[in-house]
Amino acid sequence: MFTDEVSLSLKAGDGGDGCMSYRREKYVEFGGPDGGNGGRGSDIVFEVDEGLNTLVDLRYKKLIKGDKGTNGMGKGMHGRQADDVVIQVPIGTVITDADTGLIVADLTKKDDRVVVAKGGRGGRGNIALATKTNTAPNYSENGEPGEEREIKVELKLLADVGLVGMPSVGKSTIISKISKSKPKIAAYHFTTLKPNLGVVKSKDNRSFVVADLPGLIEGASLGHGLGDRFLKHIERTRVIAHVIDMSGFEGRDPYEDYVTINEELKNFNEMLMDKPQIVVANKMDLESAKENLKEFKKKVDVEVFEISAIEEKGLDKVLVRLADMLSKIEKKPLYEESKFESHVLYKFEEKEQFRIYKEKDVFVVTGNVVEKMLKMTKFSSEESFVRFSNKLRRLGVEDELRKQGAQTGDIVRILDFEFEFED
């Protein structure tokens, strides 16, 4: 089954919890803290597998979840970091953040590999939290939550030439004659339900990749027929080859077919109109094709090549011309750098660190920074409460609560944790 687009929820692994422990040995007078740090949670990594050509393995996966790092232990033993979760995808896969619309990665090389969701760091044990003023801290940290994000994964085939045209104009027959690709061919519309790739070689031994795309109809860019699913595969091609049934056997006018297809390409992505084009006039062995071709050439300013795919006539000339065109067209990345998200270590880092609003009689504090602080605080001792309170004060939460009218005894809530405000 060919699948070229899926939506996924990712949850990277949480960091392991730090350990609070003290060294107690018979002949060691000052044992001190010996709690180890937790291990890092697993990253979720996408990497290219050249043996894949579809996203079908991801079709029924709604959530991909990483593993938590191992908790730290006493005697200074640190937790083990969790193994990364590796998702293998075909070459040509584009990963987009569903919330921002920014491109996370465009995997176009065989060794491409990208971390899409980062695992949380391990919480610190009380060895790491010891300071000059507090040499024996009575607290440790929980592990940092792993990154969560919604993504869209799309496959956009890597091909040098894209064959486009109405249904039943002979695209599949052409690619079956010029390559070893074996697409389904039959005398009815929409025989091709998935793009077919074929490596072709011109008679002067220059090779390139051709994609046979399912037939387009008017309104394809808006979702009519199958076009909206496959127009994206044209975006990477360097040359567009319009295949037109010049015989008019289906009762359509060849020129109107040409105009309709160009209009759909433009509506889908105007940049497609900047790509070089040729017209492949197919079925020239049928009656009326010659007359239709004369009329067609009067109305267009584009190179036209006469062929009969079924009789394998004229194909060599087309391949040589395509090879000539490709030799002069530089391969460029599909996306500009401005469309890629900037790299940040953790998604929690943001300009607005917190926000406070009142819900009935409760002051609610939200924001990734304060919520992460809460999740990483292990409220196991009075010291840990004081430490958390000091962090909120340094962040400015306490001052903002005063500005909004909070008084001693008022309830403040962060996530499910409630405490009384003290002025």
TAQUI-V301796 format. One line per field, one symbol per residue. ss: DSSP state (a for helix, b for strand, c for the rest). phi: phi as a letter, one per 20 degrees, with the letter a starting at -180 (. if undefined). A space follows every 10 residues. Layout:
ss: ???
phi: ???
This chain:
ss: ccccbbbbbb bccccccccc cbcccccccc ccbccccccc cccbbbbbcc cccccaaacc ccbbbccccc ccbcccbccc ccccbbbbbc ccbbbbbccc ccbbbbbccc ccbbbbbccc cccccccccc cccccccccc bccccccbbb bbbbbccccc bbbbcbcccc aaaaaaaacc cccccccccc cccccbbbbb bcccccbbbb bbcccbccca aaccccaaaa aaaaccccbb bbbbbccccc cccaaaaaaa aaaaaaaaca aaaacbbbbb bbccccccaa aaaaaaaaac cccbbbcbcc ccbcaaaaaa aaaaaaaccc ccccccaaab cccccccccc ccccbbbbbc cbbbbbcaaa aaaaaabccc caaaaaaaaa aaaaacaaaa aaaccccccc bbbbccbbbb ccc
phi: .eccbbdcdd cfffffffdd bcfccgddfd fmfbeeefef fffdddcfcf eecbeffegd eecdceefff ffcfmmeeff ffffeddecf fneddcfffd mefeacedcf dfbbeeceff fffeefffef cfebfcfdbb dffffffdad cddcdcgebe cdecrffmeo ffffffedbe fcffcbebfl fedbfddbed cffemddadd deeggdcfng feofmdfffd fffffefecd dfecfffmge ndegffgfff ffffffffag fffeffccdd eemfeefmff fffgffffdc cbfcdebcff eldnfgffff fffffffddf fcffdfffee fffcfcfffb fefbbcbdcl ddeddcpfff ffgffeeded bfgfffffff fffffnffff fffenfcgnf edccleedbe fce
